[in-house]
């Protein structure tokens, strides 16, 4: 096992998504969030990029690099050596040539004290300049990870390596012969391991379900019915060390089988042969039915098997709180009752404190630039959010606090207007205060105020009247032939109507907006070109 203490190097910038788990760049999979003091995996794919000098990695201070592995064609492993470079960077390299397509898997142990700030990571192919190894800037993969606040509550089923798998007894699994849905929450950083299986290991025997973590961290579903094998797989990794929701739906009437990851469909298959099974095996957790020792290390929570094919809408709506259903097998691992379904009498000893942390959702953090300043908007419904901190920076590193907005009402839409924004590129950061915890950053946006209006290309000349009730005429000028979109936006950042979305020749144009069906208040006219040029003007509807 390789362990290397890493000092923080240069800060590579990546604007994070606010909710859920994210794929932050093409061919790059970093978890959007993590729990401090846990092991996580980072995945990047390299195709057609020279790797003769290996990789250069930059990690946060006090994080430990546990292992670094390159995987080729899902089965050939190349263990990488690590050398500490100046400035805290790490070079990863192999003594054998690396050609073709590789998946790089970095296993990291996160700092336990990481509780109040985001952490940035970069990975790139290495270039040798003289005697120094540096990142090839054209190949840098970047990510920003946010620590999850809050404490784990409840209990999970925790499996460790070399313990004996647990077996749900077959009399509770008759629904696997017909339409069924299997759902579970899963957290693991293990590769090449069976999560659960109804297969006894014999190539000739039929089985309805098996879920496996493959060598690239993806989850794969297998079944052998009517004498042929069926497989589905997720496109993005699951074994990143964070909680993911997995659902497998088989509809015996339509013959469709679907695999869902975090509420979104990941793969599907039409199989008219159906599931013709002569009997039911137990469902093993942590290995095959006849496995003596588990190779899977991780946690399972809220395992349920339904005697019906659930829809995507139902799966998404109940991910965080699974309702009881007649005929369904529900294992929450909270009470001793969940362990009565297992054949092993010591099953309850696998119970451990923990479970998914459902972060209070922040959605739609965005900024609207207008003549007098910047309007920031976001949405939040969680009552445990006590306040929001709005911060500003001109370099994306050093932030100053602009305002603290207390939660003084029960609304879901929030906004803040910065009337002193400098006329240049500006970064805005939103931090959330959750009851009982220190503030944490939940989103960062970058606005190019100095280059926002491009007079040589597009410009909103004005509107008349303003204020208006209920109609106003908007005049704009186009100085280069191009496709333009003219829209009206409310204070929440939502588009309420589109006045024009077409090609424009050079000239002056006029559009009329009638706000008779909308409430009084401030709105914004936004004119946007295909190259990202944007011009915005504030208007006022009064009734």
Order of alpha helices (4+ residues) and beta strands (2+ residues): beta-beta-beta-beta-beta-beta-beta-beta-beta-beta-beta-beta-beta-beta-beta-beta-beta-beta-beta-beta-beta-beta-beta-beta-beta-alpha-beta-beta-beta-beta-beta-beta-beta-beta-beta-beta-beta-beta-beta-beta-beta-beta
